[in-house]
């Protein structure tokens, strides 16, 4: 039996995620055509099968439960709800959606953006798709379900931050010898992990660590570095022949040259 092949073209969650990113790019670049916004409003409006499926994707990505048993029951419930979606109508809507995206954007560039929770989206797709195929690799679908269970039972970011605070407090309460030993191990691990960074990268990392609570100073540091980065990116753009890479570099340069780029740069790497 073959594994169910995942496809970005057919994954409702990923297509919507990429369209939302495209809307953000349109805003940042001052693009008044609002192509991505119009596509979302047309294909994901209330009452469409795409809208119904997207809601199920969102539930499986965002909902959290404390036990694996509850998570598994939740997945089964969502899967049952997916059975109520009109499959033929959903296929037609998805076909027309992909056609519209292809007409509006460079598809290769559109699909090239990385998805942070790609594995979760792919797992949802496989579980939904397994119901409509005659035969499939059972182990593959089982592993997809395990991925979703792990995602649903993972601790929220706020809880993780609280745990980190507790670890810091415990470290502070240790005697001096233990703290020195811990610090030594941390330094050695840090140096080993980031040994391949160049001096500029190390400098940025040092400034961020040293000024994590001093946003004003770090912002001043970024304001001095961004022009240099933009200059280097422009030089690289002239040398690169790959179309997708060239587009991404131009978009990056456009964002960095915006006066608000410094603020966004800090937010992008500031701790959650």
N, C-alpha and C positions, 0 to 999 in steps of 0.2 A: 504493500500500500504506500502511496506517495504522500508526502507532506503537503498540506494546504499552502500554496504559494501566496505569500502576502503581496499586495499591490497598493502602492500609494494612490494610484488612480481610483481605486475602489474604496479606499478607507475614508469614510465620511469625517471622522474625527480629525485626521491629518489634513484633509483638504480644507476644512473649516479653519484649522489652526494656521495654515499657510496663507489663507485669504485674510485673516485678521492681521498677520504680519505685513501683508501687502498694503492693507489699509493704513497701518502705521507708517510705512515707507512713503505712501502718497501724502500723508499729512506732513511728514518731515521734509519732503522735497517740494511741498507746495503744489502738488499735482491736483489740479481742479477737475480733472476728468472723472475721478472717483470711480474707476472701473471696478475695483475690488468691492467697494461698498455696495455698488449696484448689483453685483453678482450675489452677494450675501443676502441682500434684501429680496432678490428675486427667487433664489433657490432654497433659502432657509427660513422663509416666512412661515407664520403659523398655519398649520393645516397640511403642509407638505410632508411626504414620507421621509425626506431628508431631515427635516426638523425633528420628527419623531425619533429617528435613529440617532441623531446628534445628542438628544437628551439622554438616551441610554448610554452612549459613550461617556458623556459627562458624569453620569452617576457612577460608572465603574472606575473612572479616573479619580474622582474627587471624594467619594464617600469613604468613611473610615469606621471600622468596627474593631472591638477589642479582642475578639477570638476568631480562630480560623473557622470554627463551625458556623458562626454567624456570617462570616464573609462568604463561605461557600453557599449558604442558603440564599444570601443576597444575590450572588452571581446567577444562581438558578432562577430566581424570581425575575431578574432583569432579562435573562435569556427567554423566559416564557413570555414576557411582555413583547420581546422582539418578534415572536411568532405572529403577533397581531398586526404587524406592519404588512402592507400590501407589497409583496416581493416584486411583482412585475412592474408596478408603478414606481417602486424605488429604483429599479434598474434603469428605467427610462429617464427618471429625474437625474440620476447619477451620470448617465451617458450625456445628457444635455448639459449638465454642469461642467464636466470635463471638456466638452466641445467648446463651451463658452470661455473657459479659462484658457484653452489653447488658442482661441481667436484673439484674446485680450492681452496675453503675456507670452513671453518666451518660456515654453513649458520646461525646458531643461533647467533654466535659471530658477523658475518658480519652484520646482521640486527639489532643488539642491540645498535649500536651507535645512540645517540640522534640527531634529526634533528631540528635545531633552528626554521626553518619556516615550520615545519611539517604540520600545519593546512592549510597553503597556498597550499602546494603540494597536500594535500588530497582533497582540494576544487577543484583544477584544474582537478584532476582525476575524481571526481564525475560529474563535468560539461561535460567532454568529454564522460564519460561512459553513461550518461543519454540519449544520442542519440541512443544508441545501445540496450537499454532494453525496453521491452514492457510497463512496468508500474513501477513507482517509487514514493517515497514520495516527492511531489512537494515542500513542505516547506523545506525539507532537502536540496534539490538542490538550492532553493532560498537562503537559509542561506549560502550556499557555494559561491554563486555569490556575496552576500553581503561581505563576507570575502575577496574576490578578489578585489572588489571595494574599500574597506578600505585599502588594501595593495597598490593598484595602486595610490590612492589619499593621502597616508601617506607622510609626509614631509621627504625629503632626510636627511641623517645624517649631511651633511654640513650645511643645513639650521637650523637644531636643535642646532648645536654648536653655530651658530651666535646668536640664540635666548638666549642661556644660557649666552653668553658674555654680551648681553644687560641687562639681569637680574642682573648680577654681577655689572655692572656699575650703575644700578639703586640703588642697595643695598649700594654701596659706597657713593652715593650722598644723602642718607637719613641722618637725624640728629642722634646723638649718641644714644639717648633713643630708637629710633626705631630699630637701628642696634643691640643694646644689647638685646632687646626683641626678635628679629628675631633669634639671635644667641642662646638664651636660648631655644627657641622652637625647633631649629634644634638639639641641644644637647640632649634634652629630647626625641625627635623622634628617634635619632640615638641610644641612650641607650636602648630604648624600643625594637627597631627592632633587635638589635644584642645582646640582653641579654643572649641568649643561647650559644654564642661563648665561647670557652675555652680561657685560657690566651695566648696560642701560636697563636691562630687565631686572637685575638684582637691585639696582638703585630704586626703581619703581616699587618693588616689593618691600624694600626697607622703609621707604617713605610711607607706604600704606600701613605697614605694621606699626611704625613709630607714631603715626598721626591718625590712627583709626578713630580716635575720639575728638581730634582737632580738625574738623572739616574745613575750616578757613585756611589753615596752613597747607593742607593737602590740595585744596583747590588752587592755591597760588602755585604750587609745584606743577600741577597739571597744566595750568595756563602757560607756563614757560616751556613745557615739553611738547604740547600739541602742535605748534607750528612746525617743529622739527619733524614730527611724525608725518604730518601732511606732506611736507616736502619730499620725504623719502618715499611715501606712497605714490606721489605723482611721478617720481622717477621710475618706480617699478611699473606703473601703468603703461608707460611708453615702451617698456621692454617686453611686456607680456602679450602673447598672441592668443591665448585661450579666451574665448568670448565670455564664458560664464565668470571666470576669475576677474576679468577686466570690469565687468558690470558690478561685481561685488566691491571691488576696490573703489570704483567711482562713487558708489553709494556710501561707502565708509568715509571717503574724503568729504562728500557733501554734508554728512552728519557732523563730522569733526569741525568743519569750517563754520558751522552754525554757532552763534554766540552762546547758545544754551548747551553746547556740547560738553563743556567742562562739568556742568551740574549733572548731566546724564551720565558722564563717564564715572563720576564718583558714586552715583547711585548704583551703577551697574556692578561695582565691585565692593560696595559697602556691605557689611554683614547684615543678614536678614534679621 
